Amino acid sequence: MAIHIGCGSWADPEYVGVLYPRGWPQNERLRGYAQWFDRIELNASYHRLPTPEMIAGWAEQTPAGFLFDIKLPKDFSDNAGAAIKAGMGERVLRSIQPLLDAEKFGAFLFTLAPSFSRKNHRLEELDGVVEKLRPHRLAVELRHRDWVEADALPATLEYFRSRKLAWVALDLPALSSPKLLPAIDEVTHPQLAYMRLHGRNPDYLNAKDAAGRHHHDYTEVELEEIAGRIRTLGTRAKDVHVSVNNHALDFAPKAALALRRLLGQSVRTEPLVAPTKKSAKGELSLFD
């Protein structure tokens, strides 16, 4: 069992003081991030697919064994079939080739919109994406509750198992809403369990933006509960990927580091020291 914990970004300015000292160059933040974590969930690719050159630069800034999980672009979430017909699958595969070459690719993350409901859609609509990205590991996050309610859950999980998709277990506020799934910790791919922590903000449904929805600073008691869930997933899958996605202020890296400690993972005790030399020419960052 290998548990890989990480955040969805390395460049948020609020992470200064937690992961980086003041004066740490922005285009060196990935290199600094990789001294705390061995994995990143690249959420920025949802909004803008990075070029192979950009990804090659990131691979060079990280050590051997570091993993990149890539969130599929919004086109897939809006209309999976149309995205495949438009050639987005080929574009995504070209983009990640440097990670494959460097053996640093972890999995794709495919998040469905809340409008993708059982009433209006069929899971088989995702088959084109599954086939195009095979044999790479693919984790899928459903965002409408009717896929897991009552008699729907067994059929939903069977679809995941039959396609060898990794079920995304979620940590969300315990609110009654079709847009919020309960905590369902299933392992549908023997090689990969996947968990995403979105925070437990009781005002989640009334928030105006993502930062508002994720505005929750996990308590130690909550993180101990989540650590137990992660351990259980680890008994059923070879790898467990955990994304701390409460991206408001500095909540995400603080919670991710705390989880690593709770799980007995090594966490550096010395703060980073700002480099005195500029990055080598050619190193790239999506956030430059």
ABEGO torsion letter per residue (X at the ends): XBBBBBBABAABAAABGAABBBGBBAAAAAAAAAAABABBBBAAAAABBBBAAAAAAAAAABBBGBBBBBBBBAAAAABAAAAAAAGAAAAAAAAAAAAAAAGABABBBBBBBAABBAAABBAAAAAAAAAAAOABBBBBBBABAAAABEAAAAAAAAAAAAAGBBBBBBBBBBBBBAABBBBBBBBABAABBBBBBAEABAAAAABABAAAAABBBBBAAAAAAAAAAAAAAAAABABBBBBBABBBEAAAAAAAAAAAAAAGBBBBABBBBBBABBBBBGBBBAAX
